[in-house]
Amino acid sequence: MRTIKTSEIVDAVANMCIKANTELPSDVRTKLEQAMAKETSDSAKEVLRQLLENADLAKSTKLPLCQDCGLAVLFVEVGDDVRIDGGNLREVINEGVRKGYADGFLRKSACDPFSRANTGDGTPAIIHFDFVPGDTLKIVYMAKGGGSENMSRCTMLAPAQGWEGIKEFVINRVAEAGPNPCPPIVVGLGIGGTFEHASIIAKKSLMRRLDDTHPDPDIAAKEKELEDAINRLGIGPMGLGGKTTALSVKMAVDPCHLASLPLAVNIQCHSQRHEEVVL
């Protein structure tokens, strides 16, 4: 049994919150640079140039990439042989979020859904736990902005609709979203499971690197097919037109009930802000 102190977790989570909100991931930067090289639209090229310049300024000044520093979403894998010394893991993670949003001067966006009163410290975070073999604690943090999250949808298709029904729903959702999620976007898809499970795996799929390839060749081909179809919509960077509406499409697939075909579409903005740590 391995013991991890709560202070170590608090500091790790706080650092992830700050880094994710101020430093563009390297794979995202590469995708933006590749998109700028391929674009023929002057307005699209200029928007992509400004996004890269914004990333440089955020990193050098330690100011957020975006004024919307998101709601904190975390996926946590707890090893069977891990013991947390000094507190409840959920509360410890929330304390890390409080510290990160305070120390990093990040906008705190958590509020009551009815009164809209701000909780004042960026919590409670949305935390998903999984229990795995081993003696490590893996924490993945995502800053989920309102503009992109508002454009996300979950639906229950009829099994007979199949892949063609999935494609139609996803493409229509991106078209309806237009410029609202700050494209070029990353599209996370959850297919299968149940209503809530599809939504969770869709969000989790957004944690993948943009330059990876799904290990299942059939799913990898479907991701590429959807990415190409979305980019043919011509929405372009910030909705001003161009070839780059989506930087990537990531898909997670699990078995479902024979009478169901759950589909969740979780859209993320161009910054794809996330970080992970293994303790």
C-alpha angles and dihedrals in degrees: 000000000000122000123215119192118231092231089062091053094047092052093045093051093045091051091049092052092053097042095047091051096048107032123060110224113254094237091053092050091051091051092050091050091049090049092051090052092053099042119104096184113094092211092051092049091049093050091050090048090053092049090054092046090049089053091052092050093047092052095047096044097035088231120138120275087229135016088235101075090181137223111297112250119182135185111201127193111196117197117227090236097052125106122189112222116208110015153357111307095227092052092044091054091048089051088054090052091049091051094046095049091046098043093043094047088235120168111260109223105169111118143158109274094226108032092029087220109159115240086221101225109056094259155155092059121207104248128186116192128202127178118220138170118272142049102277136096115218118194123185118190128198129184102217112198123209097236095060097035091053090059093055122104142186123204140171109231125194111256090238090064089069124162094337090056091048092051092048093051094047095047092046091049092053091046092050091047091056112162095345098097092049100251147244081080138186113229119210117194129195114193123182135004112081135312095280097035093056090055093050096049090045090058092043091053088063088069091070120103112261092231097053126105122223110250091229106077092208093054091043089055092049091051090053092045091054094044091054092047092050092049090052088064088080096219089133132178111343089351094288094121133264145115097288115076096133128031091196146343118223122192133195118191129192133167116273140189113292090240095051142065107188115194128184124185113198114183124202128192125246094270094063089198112202141127136184138202134188116208 
